[in-house]
Amino acid sequence: MDKIPDVILVGLSVGVFVGGTVWALAWWLSGQFSEIRSFVYQQMSRVEVNILDKLEYHEKHDDSRFDDLNKELWDIKIRLASKNIRIKELERKGGVKIDE
C-alpha cells in the first residue's frame, strides 16, 4: 500500500509536466501564428497599395491615349467633311461628277 501514493505522486507530476508543456507550446504557437498573421496582413496591404498605384498610373495613361485617339478621329472626320464639301462645290460649279 505504500507504493500507491508514490505512483499517484509520479502520475500527478508527469501529468502536470505534460500539461504545462502542452500549455507552453500552445502559447508559443499562438504567438507564432499571431506574428505570421500580422506579417501576412502587412504584406497584403503593401501589395494592395502597389496594385492600386499601378492601376491609377495605367488609367491615367489610358485616358491620355484615348484622348489622343479621340482627337485624331475628330481630325479625320473634319478632313473627310471638308473633302466632301469641296467635292460638292466642284460638282455644283463645274459639273464634275465624282462617285463616292
RONU-306534 format. One record per atom (N, C-alpha, C, O, CB): residue in three letters; atom name; x, y, z. Coordinates in Angstrom, 1 decimal. Each point is the difference from the previous one (the first is absolute). Glycine has a CB too. Layout:
RONU-306534
{'ALA' 'CA' {X Y Z}}
...
END
This chain:
RONU-306534
{'MET' 'N' {0.8 -1.2 0.0}}
{'MET' 'CA' {-0.8 1.2 0.0}}
{'MET' 'C' {0.9 1.3 0.0}}
{'MET' 'O' {-0.5 1.0 -0.4}}
{'MET' 'CB' {-1.3 -2.3 1.6}}
{'ASP' 'N' {3.0 1.1 -0.8}}
{'ASP' 'CA' {0.8 1.2 0.0}}
{'ASP' 'C' {0.4 0.5 -1.4}}
{'ASP' 'O' {0.3 1.2 -0.2}}
{'ASP' 'CB' {0.6 -2.0 2.4}}
{'LYS' 'N' {-1.0 -0.1 -3.2}}
{'LYS' 'CA' {0.4 0.4 -1.3}}
{'LYS' 'C' {-1.1 0.8 -0.7}}
{'LYS' 'O' {0.3 0.7 -1.0}}
{'LYS' 'CB' {1.2 -2.7 0.9}}
{'ILE' 'N' {-2.7 1.8 0.4}}
{'ILE' 'CA' {-1.1 0.7 -0.6}}
{'ILE' 'C' {0.1 1.5 0.1}}
{'ILE' 'O' {-0.1 0.7 -1.1}}
{'ILE' 'CB' {-1.4 -2.6 1.6}}
{'PRO' 'N' {1.8 2.5 0.6}}
{'PRO' 'CA' {0.2 1.5 0.0}}
{'PRO' 'C' {1.2 0.4 -0.9}}
{'PRO' 'O' {-0.1 1.1 -0.6}}
{'PRO' 'CB' {-0.9 -1.0 2.9}}
{'ASP' 'N' {2.0 -0.9 -2.3}}
{'ASP' 'CA' {1.2 0.4 -0.9}}
{'ASP' 'C' {-0.4 0.0 -1.4}}
{'ASP' 'O' {0.4 0.8 -0.8}}
{'ASP' 'CB' {1.1 -1.8 2.5}}
{'VAL' 'N' {-2.3 0.0 -2.1}}
{'VAL' 'CA' {-0.5 -0.1 -1.4}}
{'VAL' 'C' {-0.9 1.2 -0.4}}
{'VAL' 'O' {0.1 0.6 -1.0}}
{'VAL' 'CB' {0.1 -3.1 1.1}}
{'ILE' 'N' {-1.0 2.8 0.9}}
{'ILE' 'CA' {-0.9 1.2 -0.2}}
{'ILE' 'C' {0.8 1.2 -0.1}}
{'ILE' 'O' {-0.3 0.9 -0.9}}
{'ILE' 'CB' {-1.6 -2.0 2.1}}
{'LEU' 'N' {2.9 1.3 -0.4}}
{'LEU' 'CA' {0.8 1.2 0.0}}
{'LEU' 'C' {0.8 0.1 -1.3}}
{'LEU' 'O' {0.1 1.0 -0.6}}
{'LEU' 'CB' {0.1 -1.2 3.1}}
{'VAL' 'N' {0.4 -1.0 -3.0}}
{'VAL' 'CA' {0.7 0.0 -1.2}}
{'VAL' 'C' {-1.0 0.3 -1.2}}
{'VAL' 'O' {0.4 0.8 -0.9}}
{'VAL' 'CB' {1.3 -2.5 1.9}}
{'GLY' 'N' {-2.8 1.1 -1.0}}
{'GLY' 'CA' {-1.0 0.2 -1.0}}
{'GLY' 'C' {-0.4 1.5 -0.1}}
{'GLY' 'O' {-0.2 0.6 -1.0}}
{'GLY' 'CB' {-0.6 -3.0 1.3}}
{'LEU' 'N' {0.5 2.9 0.9}}
{'LEU' 'CA' {-0.3 1.4 0.1}}
{'LEU' 'C' {1.1 0.9 -0.5}}
{'LEU' 'O' {-0.3 1.0 -0.7}}
{'LEU' 'CB' {-1.2 -1.5 2.7}}
{'SER' 'N' {2.7 0.2 -1.6}}
{'SER' 'CA' {1.1 0.8 -0.5}}
{'SER' 'C' {0.2 -0.1 -1.5}}
{'SER' 'O' {0.2 1.1 -0.6}}
{'SER' 'CB' {0.9 -1.5 2.8}}
{'VAL' 'N' {-1.2 -0.7 -2.8}}
{'VAL' 'CA' {0.0 -0.2 -1.4}}
{'VAL' 'C' {-1.1 0.8 -0.7}}
{'VAL' 'O' {0.2 0.6 -1.0}}
{'VAL' 'CB' {0.9 -2.9 1.3}}
{'GLY' 'N' {-2.3 2.1 0.3}}
{'GLY' 'CA' {-1.2 0.8 -0.5}}
{'GLY' 'C' {0.2 1.5 0.0}}
{'GLY' 'O' {-0.3 0.6 -1.0}}
{'GLY' 'CB' {-1.1 -2.5 1.7}}
{'VAL' 'N' {1.9 2.4 0.4}}
{'VAL' 'CA' {0.3 1.4 0.1}}
{'VAL' 'C' {1.1 0.4 -1.0}}
{'VAL' 'O' {-0.2 1.1 -0.7}}
{'VAL' 'CB' {-0.5 -1.1 3.1}}
{'PHE' 'N' {1.7 -0.8 -2.5}}
{'PHE' 'CA' {1.1 0.4 -1.0}}
{'PHE' 'C' {-0.5 -0.1 -1.4}}
{'PHE' 'O' {0.2 1.0 -0.8}}
{'PHE' 'CB' {1.5 -1.9 2.4}}
{'VAL' 'N' {-2.5 -0.1 -2.0}}
{'VAL' 'CA' {-0.5 -0.1 -1.3}}
{'VAL' 'C' {-1.0 1.1 -0.3}}
{'VAL' 'O' {0.0 0.6 -1.1}}
{'VAL' 'CB' {0.4 -3.1 1.1}}
{'GLY' 'N' {-1.3 2.8 1.0}}
{'GLY' 'CA' {-1.0 1.1 -0.2}}
{'GLY' 'C' {0.7 1.3 -0.1}}
{'GLY' 'O' {-0.4 0.8 -0.9}}
{'GLY' 'CB' {-1.2 -2.1 2.2}}
{'GLY' 'N' {2.6 1.6 -0.5}}
{'GLY' 'CA' {0.8 1.2 -0.1}}
{'GLY' 'C' {0.7 0.2 -1.3}}
{'GLY' 'O' {0.0 1.1 -0.6}}
{'GLY' 'CB' {0.2 -1.2 3.1}}
{'THR' 'N' {0.4 -1.0 -3.0}}
{'THR' 'CA' {0.7 0.0 -1.2}}
{'THR' 'C' {-1.0 0.3 -1.2}}
{'THR' 'O' {0.3 0.8 -0.9}}
{'THR' 'CB' {1.4 -2.4 1.8}}
{'VAL' 'N' {-2.8 0.9 -0.9}}
{'VAL' 'CA' {-1.0 0.2 -1.0}}
{'VAL' 'C' {-0.5 1.4 0.0}}
{'VAL' 'O' {-0.1 0.7 -1.0}}
{'VAL' 'CB' {-0.6 -3.1 1.1}}
{'TRP' 'N' {0.4 3.0 1.1}}
{'TRP' 'CA' {-0.4 1.3 0.1}}
{'TRP' 'C' {1.0 1.0 -0.5}}
{'TRP' 'O' {-0.3 1.0 -0.7}}
{'TRP' 'CB' {-1.1 -1.7 2.7}}
{'ALA' 'N' {2.7 0.5 -1.6}}
{'ALA' 'CA' {1.1 0.9 -0.4}}
{'ALA' 'C' {0.1 -0.1 -1.6}}
{'ALA' 'O' {0.2 1.1 -0.6}}
{'ALA' 'CB' {1.0 -1.4 2.9}}
{'LEU' 'N' {-1.2 -0.9 -2.8}}
{'LEU' 'CA' {0.1 -0.1 -1.5}}
{'LEU' 'C' {-1.2 0.7 -0.7}}
{'LEU' 'O' {0.2 0.6 -1.0}}
{'LEU' 'CB' {1.1 -2.7 1.3}}
{'ALA' 'N' {-2.5 1.9 0.3}}
{'ALA' 'CA' {-1.2 0.6 -0.6}}
{'ALA' 'C' {0.2 1.6 0.0}}
{'ALA' 'O' {-0.4 0.7 -0.9}}
{'ALA' 'CB' {-1.1 -2.7 1.6}}
{'TRP' 'N' {1.9 2.5 0.4}}
{'TRP' 'CA' {0.2 1.4 0.2}}
{'TRP' 'C' {1.1 0.5 -1.0}}
{'TRP' 'O' {-0.2 1.1 -0.6}}
{'TRP' 'CB' {-0.4 -1.2 3.0}}
{'TRP' 'N' {1.7 -0.6 -2.5}}
{'TRP' 'CA' {1.0 0.4 -1.0}}
{'TRP' 'C' {-0.5 -0.1 -1.4}}
{'TRP' 'O' {0.3 1.0 -0.8}}
{'TRP' 'CB' {1.4 -1.9 2.4}}
{'LEU' 'N' {-2.4 -0.1 -2.0}}
{'LEU' 'CA' {-0.6 -0.1 -1.3}}
{'LEU' 'C' {-1.0 1.1 -0.3}}
{'LEU' 'O' {-0.1 0.5 -1.1}}
{'LEU' 'CB' {0.4 -3.0 1.2}}
{'SER' 'N' {-1.1 2.8 0.9}}
{'SER' 'CA' {-0.9 1.1 -0.1}}
{'SER' 'C' {0.7 1.3 -0.4}}
{'SER' 'O' {-0.4 0.8 -0.9}}
{'SER' 'CB' {-1.2 -1.9 2.5}}
{'GLY' 'N' {2.7 1.4 -0.9}}
{'GLY' 'CA' {0.8 1.1 -0.3}}
{'GLY' 'C' {0.6 0.0 -1.5}}
{'GLY' 'O' {0.1 1.0 -0.7}}
{'GLY' 'CB' {0.5 -0.8 3.2}}
{'GLN' 'N' {-0.2 -1.4 -2.9}}
{'GLN' 'CA' {0.6 -0.2 -1.3}}
{'GLN' 'C' {-1.1 0.3 -1.1}}
{'GLN' 'O' {0.2 0.7 -1.0}}
{'GLN' 'CB' {1.4 -2.4 1.9}}
{'PHE' 'N' {-2.8 1.2 -0.7}}
{'PHE' 'CA' {-1.1 0.2 -0.9}}
{'PHE' 'C' {-0.4 1.5 0.0}}
{'PHE' 'O' {-0.3 0.5 -1.1}}
{'PHE' 'CB' {-0.5 -2.8 1.5}}
{'SER' 'N' {0.9 2.9 0.7}}
{'SER' 'CA' {-0.3 1.4 0.1}}
{'SER' 'C' {1.0 0.9 -0.8}}
{'SER' 'O' {-0.4 0.9 -0.8}}
{'SER' 'CB' {-0.7 -1.3 3.0}}
{'GLU' 'N' {2.4 0.0 -2.1}}
{'GLU' 'CA' {1.0 0.7 -0.7}}
{'GLU' 'C' {-0.1 -0.2 -1.5}}
{'GLU' 'O' {0.1 0.9 -0.8}}
{'GLU' 'CB' {1.4 -1.1 2.7}}
{'ILE' 'N' {-1.8 -1.1 -2.3}}
{'ILE' 'CA' {-0.2 -0.3 -1.4}}
{'ILE' 'C' {-1.2 0.7 -0.6}}
{'ILE' 'O' {0.0 0.5 -1.1}}
{'ILE' 'CB' {1.1 -2.7 1.5}}
{'ARG' 'N' {-2.2 2.2 0.4}}
{'ARG' 'CA' {-1.2 0.7 -0.5}}
{'ARG' 'C' {0.2 1.5 -0.2}}
{'ARG' 'O' {-0.4 0.6 -1.0}}
{'ARG' 'CB' {-1.0 -2.3 2.2}}
{'SER' 'N' {2.1 2.4 -0.2}}
{'SER' 'CA' {0.3 1.4 -0.2}}
{'SER' 'C' {1.0 0.2 -1.2}}
{'SER' 'O' {-0.2 1.0 -0.7}}
{'SER' 'CB' {-0.2 -0.6 3.2}}
{'PHE' 'N' {1.3 -1.3 -2.7}}
{'PHE' 'CA' {0.9 0.1 -1.2}}
{'PHE' 'C' {-0.7 -0.1 -1.3}}
{'PHE' 'O' {0.2 0.8 -0.9}}
{'PHE' 'CB' {1.6 -1.7 2.3}}
{'VAL' 'N' {-2.8 -0.1 -1.4}}
{'VAL' 'CA' {-0.7 -0.2 -1.2}}
{'VAL' 'C' {-0.9 1.2 -0.3}}
{'VAL' 'O' {-0.1 0.5 -1.2}}
{'VAL' 'CB' {0.1 -3.0 1.6}}
{'TYR' 'N' {-0.7 3.1 0.6}}
{'TYR' 'CA' {-0.8 1.2 -0.2}}
{'TYR' 'C' {0.8 1.2 -0.4}}
{'TYR' 'O' {-0.4 0.7 -0.9}}
{'TYR' 'CB' {-1.1 -1.6 2.6}}
{'GLN' 'N' {2.7 1.0 -1.2}}
{'GLN' 'CA' {0.9 1.1 -0.4}}
{'GLN' 'C' {0.4 -0.1 -1.4}}
{'GLN' 'O' {0.0 0.9 -0.8}}
{'GLN' 'CB' {0.8 -0.8 3.1}}
{'GLN' 'N' {-0.4 -1.4 -2.7}}
{'GLN' 'CA' {0.4 -0.2 -1.4}}
{'GLN' 'C' {-1.2 0.2 -1.0}}
{'GLN' 'O' {0.1 0.6 -1.1}}
{'GLN' 'CB' {1.7 -2.2 1.9}}
{'MET' 'N' {-3.0 1.2 -0.3}}
{'MET' 'CA' {-1.2 0.2 -0.9}}
{'MET' 'C' {-0.3 1.4 -0.2}}
{'MET' 'O' {-0.4 0.5 -1.1}}
{'MET' 'CB' {-0.5 -2.7 1.9}}
{'SER' 'N' {1.1 3.0 0.3}}
{'SER' 'CA' {-0.3 1.5 -0.2}}
{'SER' 'C' {1.0 0.6 -0.9}}
{'SER' 'O' {-0.3 0.9 -0.8}}
{'SER' 'CB' {-0.7 -0.8 3.1}}
{'ARG' 'N' {2.3 -0.5 -2.2}}
{'ARG' 'CA' {1.0 0.5 -1.0}}
{'ARG' 'C' {-0.3 -0.4 -1.4}}
{'ARG' 'O' {0.1 0.9 -0.9}}
{'ARG' 'CB' {1.6 -1.0 2.7}}
{'VAL' 'N' {-2.2 -1.1 -2.0}}
{'VAL' 'CA' {-0.3 -0.4 -1.4}}
{'VAL' 'C' {-1.2 0.8 -0.5}}
{'VAL' 'O' {-0.1 0.4 -1.1}}
{'VAL' 'CB' {1.0 -2.7 1.6}}
{'GLU' 'N' {-1.9 2.5 0.4}}
{'GLU' 'CA' {-1.2 0.8 -0.3}}
{'GLU' 'C' {0.4 1.4 -0.5}}
{'GLU' 'O' {-0.5 0.5 -1.0}}
{'GLU' 'CB' {-0.9 -1.9 2.6}}
{'VAL' 'N' {2.2 2.0 -0.8}}
{'VAL' 'CA' {0.5 1.4 -0.4}}
{'VAL' 'C' {0.7 0.0 -1.3}}
{'VAL' 'O' {-0.2 0.8 -0.8}}
{'VAL' 'CB' {0.4 -0.2 3.2}}
{'ASN' 'N' {0.7 -1.6 -2.6}}
{'ASN' 'CA' {0.7 -0.1 -1.2}}
{'ASN' 'C' {-0.9 -0.2 -1.2}}
{'ASN' 'O' {0.2 0.6 -1.1}}
{'ASN' 'CB' {1.7 -1.6 2.3}}
{'ILE' 'N' {-2.9 0.1 -1.1}}
{'ILE' 'CA' {-0.9 -0.3 -1.1}}
{'ILE' 'C' {-0.9 1.3 -0.3}}
{'ILE' 'O' {-0.2 0.3 -1.1}}
{'ILE' 'CB' {0.1 -2.8 1.8}}
{'LEU' 'N' {-0.3 3.2 0.4}}
{'LEU' 'CA' {-0.8 1.2 -0.3}}
{'LEU' 'C' {0.8 1.1 -0.6}}
{'LEU' 'O' {-0.5 0.7 -0.9}}
{'LEU' 'CB' {-0.9 -1.3 2.9}}
{'ASP' 'N' {2.7 0.7 -1.7}}
{'ASP' 'CA' {0.8 1.0 -0.6}}
{'ASP' 'C' {0.2 -0.4 -1.5}}
{'ASP' 'O' {-0.1 0.9 -0.9}}
{'ASP' 'CB' {1.3 -0.5 3.0}}
{'LYS' 'N' {-1.0 -1.6 -2.4}}
{'LYS' 'CA' {0.2 -0.4 -1.4}}
{'LYS' 'C' {-1.3 0.2 -0.8}}
{'LYS' 'O' {0.0 0.4 -1.1}}
{'LYS' 'CB' {1.7 -2.1 1.8}}
{'LEU' 'N' {-2.9 1.4 -0.1}}
{'LEU' 'CA' {-1.2 0.2 -0.7}}
{'LEU' 'C' {-0.3 1.4 -0.3}}
{'LEU' 'O' {-0.4 0.4 -1.0}}
{'LEU' 'CB' {-0.5 -2.4 2.2}}
{'GLU' 'N' {1.2 2.9 -0.2}}
{'GLU' 'CA' {-0.1 1.4 -0.2}}
{'GLU' 'C' {0.8 0.5 -1.1}}
{'GLU' 'O' {-0.4 0.8 -0.8}}
{'GLU' 'CB' {-0.1 -0.5 3.3}}
{'TYR' 'N' {1.8 -0.7 -2.5}}
{'TYR' 'CA' {0.9 0.4 -1.1}}
{'TYR' 'C' {-0.5 -0.4 -1.3}}
{'TYR' 'O' {-0.1 0.8 -1.0}}
{'TYR' 'CB' {2.0 -1.0 2.6}}
{'HIS' 'N' {-2.4 -1.1 -1.7}}
{'HIS' 'CA' {-0.4 -0.5 -1.3}}
{'HIS' 'C' {-1.3 0.7 -0.4}}
{'HIS' 'O' {-0.3 0.3 -1.2}}
{'HIS' 'CB' {1.4 -2.5 1.6}}
{'GLU' 'N' {-2.0 2.5 0.5}}
{'GLU' 'CA' {-1.2 0.8 -0.3}}
{'GLU' 'C' {0.3 1.3 -0.6}}
{'GLU' 'O' {-0.6 0.5 -1.0}}
{'GLU' 'CB' {-0.6 -1.7 2.8}}
{'LYS' 'N' {2.1 1.9 -1.1}}
{'LYS' 'CA' {0.4 1.4 -0.5}}
{'LYS' 'C' {0.7 -0.2 -1.4}}
{'LYS' 'O' {-0.3 0.8 -0.9}}
{'LYS' 'CB' {0.6 0.0 3.2}}
{'HIS' 'N' {0.5 -1.8 -2.5}}
{'HIS' 'CA' {0.7 -0.2 -1.3}}
{'HIS' 'C' {-1.1 -0.3 -1.1}}
{'HIS' 'O' {0.1 0.5 -1.1}}
{'HIS' 'CB' {2.0 -1.3 2.3}}
{'ASP' 'N' {-3.0 -0.1 -0.8}}
{'ASP' 'CA' {-1.1 -0.3 -1.0}}
{'ASP' 'C' {-0.8 1.2 -0.3}}
{'ASP' 'O' {-0.4 0.2 -1.2}}
{'ASP' 'CB' {0.4 -2.6 2.1}}
{'ASP' 'N' {-0.3 3.2 0.1}}
{'ASP' 'CA' {-0.8 1.2 -0.3}}
{'ASP' 'C' {0.7 0.9 -1.0}}
{'ASP' 'O' {-0.7 0.5 -0.9}}
{'ASP' 'CB' {-0.3 -0.7 3.2}}
{'SER' 'N' {2.2 0.4 -2.1}}
{'SER' 'CA' {0.8 0.9 -0.9}}
{'SER' 'C' {0.0 -0.7 -1.4}}
{'SER' 'O' {-0.1 0.8 -1.0}}
{'SER' 'CB' {1.5 0.1 2.9}}
{'ARG' 'N' {-1.2 -2.2 -2.0}}
{'ARG' 'CA' {0.0 -0.6 -1.3}}
{'ARG' 'C' {-1.4 0.1 -0.7}}
{'ARG' 'O' {-0.1 0.2 -1.2}}
{'ARG' 'CB' {1.9 -1.8 2.0}}
{'PHE' 'N' {-2.9 1.4 0.0}}
{'PHE' 'CA' {-1.3 0.1 -0.6}}
{'PHE' 'C' {-0.3 1.4 -0.4}}
{'PHE' 'O' {-0.7 0.2 -1.0}}
{'PHE' 'CB' {-0.1 -2.1 2.4}}
{'ASP' 'N' {1.3 2.9 -0.6}}
{'ASP' 'CA' {-0.2 1.4 -0.5}}
{'ASP' 'C' {0.7 0.3 -1.3}}
{'ASP' 'O' {-0.6 0.6 -0.9}}
{'ASP' 'CB' {0.4 0.0 3.3}}
{'ASP' 'N' {1.4 -1.1 -2.5}}
{'ASP' 'CA' {0.8 0.1 -1.3}}
{'ASP' 'C' {-0.8 -0.6 -1.1}}
{'ASP' 'O' {-0.1 0.5 -1.1}}
{'ASP' 'CB' {2.3 -0.4 2.3}}
{'LEU' 'N' {-2.7 -1.3 -1.0}}
{'LEU' 'CA' {-0.7 -0.8 -1.0}}
{'LEU' 'C' {-1.3 0.8 -0.4}}
{'LEU' 'O' {-0.3 0.1 -1.2}}
{'LEU' 'CB' {1.3 -2.3 2.1}}
{'ASN' 'N' {-1.7 2.7 0.1}}
{'ASN' 'CA' {-1.2 0.8 -0.3}}
{'ASN' 'C' {0.3 1.2 -0.8}}
{'ASN' 'O' {-0.7 0.3 -0.9}}
{'ASN' 'CB' {-0.3 -1.1 3.1}}
{'LYS' 'N' {2.1 1.5 -1.9}}
{'LYS' 'CA' {0.4 1.2 -0.8}}
{'LYS' 'C' {0.3 -0.4 -1.4}}
{'LYS' 'O' {-0.4 0.7 -1.0}}
{'LYS' 'CB' {1.3 0.4 3.1}}
{'GLU' 'N' {-0.2 -2.2 -2.3}}
{'GLU' 'CA' {0.3 -0.5 -1.3}}
{'GLU' 'C' {-1.2 -0.3 -0.8}}
{'GLU' 'O' {-0.1 0.3 -1.2}}
{'GLU' 'CB' {2.3 -1.2 2.0}}
{'LEU' 'N' {-3.2 0.2 -0.2}}
{'LEU' 'CA' {-1.2 -0.3 -0.6}}
{'LEU' 'C' {-0.8 1.3 -0.5}}
{'LEU' 'O' {-0.5 0.0 -1.1}}
{'LEU' 'CB' {0.4 -2.1 2.5}}
{'TRP' 'N' {0.1 3.1 -0.5}}
{'TRP' 'CA' {-0.6 1.2 -0.4}}
{'TRP' 'C' {0.7 0.7 -1.1}}
{'TRP' 'O' {-0.7 0.5 -0.9}}
{'TRP' 'CB' {0.0 -0.2 3.2}}
{'ASP' 'N' {2.0 -0.4 -2.4}}
{'ASP' 'CA' {0.8 0.6 -1.1}}
{'ASP' 'C' {-0.4 -0.7 -1.3}}
{'ASP' 'O' {-0.2 0.6 -1.0}}
{'ASP' 'CB' {2.1 0.0 2.5}}
{'ILE' 'N' {-2.0 -2.0 -1.4}}
{'ILE' 'CA' {-0.4 -0.7 -1.2}}
{'ILE' 'C' {-1.4 0.3 -0.5}}
{'ILE' 'O' {-0.3 0.2 -1.2}}
{'ILE' 'CB' {1.8 -2.0 2.0}}
{'LYS' 'N' {-2.4 2.0 0.2}}
{'LYS' 'CA' {-1.4 0.3 -0.4}}
{'LYS' 'C' {-0.1 1.4 -0.6}}
{'LYS' 'O' {-0.7 0.2 -0.9}}
{'LYS' 'CB' {-0.1 -1.6 2.8}}
{'ILE' 'N' {1.6 2.4 -1.3}}
{'ILE' 'CA' {0.0 1.3 -0.6}}
{'ILE' 'C' {0.6 0.0 -1.4}}
{'ILE' 'O' {-0.5 0.7 -0.9}}
{'ILE' 'CB' {0.7 0.3 3.2}}
{'ARG' 'N' {0.9 -1.7 -2.5}}
{'ARG' 'CA' {0.6 -0.1 -1.3}}
{'ARG' 'C' {-1.0 -0.6 -1.0}}
{'ARG' 'O' {-0.1 0.5 -1.2}}
{'ARG' 'CB' {2.4 -0.7 2.2}}
{'LEU' 'N' {-2.9 -0.9 -0.6}}
{'LEU' 'CA' {-1.0 -0.6 -0.9}}
{'LEU' 'C' {-1.2 0.9 -0.3}}
{'LEU' 'O' {-0.4 0.1 -1.2}}
{'LEU' 'CB' {1.1 -2.3 2.1}}
{'ALA' 'N' {-1.2 2.9 0.1}}
{'ALA' 'CA' {-1.1 1.0 -0.2}}
{'ALA' 'C' {0.5 1.1 -1.0}}
{'ALA' 'O' {-0.8 0.3 -0.9}}
{'ALA' 'CB' {-0.2 -0.8 3.2}}
{'SER' 'N' {2.2 1.0 -2.1}}
{'SER' 'CA' {0.4 1.1 -0.9}}
{'SER' 'C' {0.2 -0.5 -1.4}}
{'SER' 'O' {-0.2 0.7 -1.0}}
{'SER' 'CB' {1.3 0.4 2.9}}
{'LYS' 'N' {-0.6 -2.4 -2.0}}
{'LYS' 'CA' {0.2 -0.6 -1.3}}
{'LYS' 'C' {-1.4 -0.1 -0.7}}
{'LYS' 'O' {-0.1 0.2 -1.2}}
{'LYS' 'CB' {2.2 -1.4 2.0}}
{'ASN' 'N' {-3.1 0.7 -0.1}}
{'ASN' 'CA' {-1.3 -0.2 -0.6}}
{'ASN' 'C' {-0.6 1.4 -0.4}}
{'ASN' 'O' {-0.6 0.1 -1.0}}
{'ASN' 'CB' {0.3 -2.2 2.4}}
{'ILE' 'N' {0.6 3.1 -0.6}}
{'ILE' 'CA' {-0.5 1.4 -0.4}}
{'ILE' 'C' {0.6 0.4 -1.2}}
{'ILE' 'O' {-0.6 0.6 -0.9}}
{'ILE' 'CB' {0.2 0.0 3.3}}
{'ARG' 'N' {1.8 -0.8 -2.6}}
{'ARG' 'CA' {0.7 0.4 -1.2}}
{'ARG' 'C' {-0.5 -0.7 -1.2}}
{'ARG' 'O' {-0.2 0.6 -1.1}}
{'ARG' 'CB' {2.2 -0.1 2.5}}
{'ILE' 'N' {-2.3 -1.8 -1.2}}
{'ILE' 'CA' {-0.5 -0.8 -1.2}}
{'ILE' 'C' {-1.4 0.5 -0.4}}
{'ILE' 'O' {-0.2 0.2 -1.2}}
{'ILE' 'CB' {1.5 -2.2 2.0}}
{'LYS' 'N' {-2.1 2.3 0.2}}
{'LYS' 'CA' {-1.4 0.5 -0.4}}
{'LYS' 'C' {0.1 1.4 -0.6}}
{'LYS' 'O' {-0.7 0.3 -0.9}}
{'LYS' 'CB' {-0.2 -1.6 2.8}}
{'GLU' 'N' {1.9 2.1 -1.5}}
{'GLU' 'CA' {0.2 1.3 -0.6}}
{'GLU' 'C' {0.4 -0.1 -1.4}}
{'GLU' 'O' {-0.4 0.7 -0.9}}
{'GLU' 'CB' {0.9 0.3 3.1}}
{'LEU' 'N' {0.5 -1.9 -2.5}}
{'LEU' 'CA' {0.5 -0.3 -1.3}}
{'LEU' 'C' {-1.1 -0.5 -0.9}}
{'LEU' 'O' {-0.2 0.4 -1.2}}
{'LEU' 'CB' {2.4 -0.9 2.1}}
{'GLU' 'N' {-3.0 -0.4 -0.4}}
{'GLU' 'CA' {-1.2 -0.6 -0.8}}
{'GLU' 'C' {-0.9 1.2 -0.3}}
{'GLU' 'O' {-0.6 0.0 -1.1}}
{'GLU' 'CB' {0.8 -2.3 2.2}}
{'ARG' 'N' {-0.5 3.1 -0.2}}
{'ARG' 'CA' {-1.0 1.1 -0.2}}
{'ARG' 'C' {0.6 1.0 -1.0}}
{'ARG' 'O' {-0.7 0.5 -0.9}}
{'ARG' 'CB' {-0.2 -0.8 3.2}}
{'LYS' 'N' {2.2 0.7 -2.2}}
{'LYS' 'CA' {0.6 1.0 -0.8}}
{'LYS' 'C' {0.3 -0.5 -1.4}}
{'LYS' 'O' {-0.5 0.6 -1.0}}
{'LYS' 'CB' {1.5 0.4 3.0}}
{'GLY' 'N' {-0.3 -2.1 -2.1}}
{'GLY' 'CA' {0.5 -0.4 -1.3}}
{'GLY' 'C' {-0.8 -1.2 -0.6}}
{'GLY' 'O' {0.3 -0.4 -1.1}}
{'GLY' 'CB' {1.9 1.3 1.8}}
{'GLY' 'N' {-3.1 -1.4 0.0}}
{'GLY' 'CA' {-0.7 -1.2 -0.6}}
{'GLY' 'C' {0.9 -1.3 0.1}}
{'GLY' 'O' {-0.4 -0.9 -0.7}}
{'GLY' 'CB' {-0.8 2.5 -0.8}}
{'VAL' 'N' {2.2 -1.5 2.3}}
{'VAL' 'CA' {0.8 -1.2 0.1}}
{'VAL' 'C' {-0.7 -1.0 0.9}}
{'VAL' 'O' {-0.4 0.4 1.2}}
{'VAL' 'CB' {2.6 0.9 -1.5}}
{'LYS' 'N' {-2.4 -2.5 -0.1}}
{'LYS' 'CA' {-0.7 -1.0 0.8}}
{'LYS' 'C' {1.1 -1.0 0.5}}
{'LYS' 'O' {0.7 -0.7 -0.7}}
{'LYS' 'CB' {-2.9 0.9 -0.6}}
{'ILE' 'N' {2.2 -0.3 2.7}}
{'ILE' 'CA' {1.0 -0.9 0.6}}
{'ILE' 'C' {-0.9 -1.0 0.8}}
{'ILE' 'O' {-0.7 0.3 0.9}}
{'ILE' 'CB' {2.6 1.4 -0.8}}
{'ASP' 'N' {-1.7 -3.0 -0.5}}
{'ASP' 'CA' {-0.8 -1.0 0.7}}
{'ASP' 'C' {0.7 -0.4 1.4}}
{'ASP' 'O' {1.2 0.0 0.1}}
{'ASP' 'CB' {-2.0 -0.9 -2.3}}
{'GLU' 'N' {0.0 0.7 3.1}}
{'GLU' 'CA' {0.5 -0.3 1.4}}
{'GLU' 'C' {0.1 -1.5 0.2}}
{'GLU' 'O' {0.4 -0.5 1.0}}
{'GLU' 'CB' {-1.3 2.7 -0.1}}
END
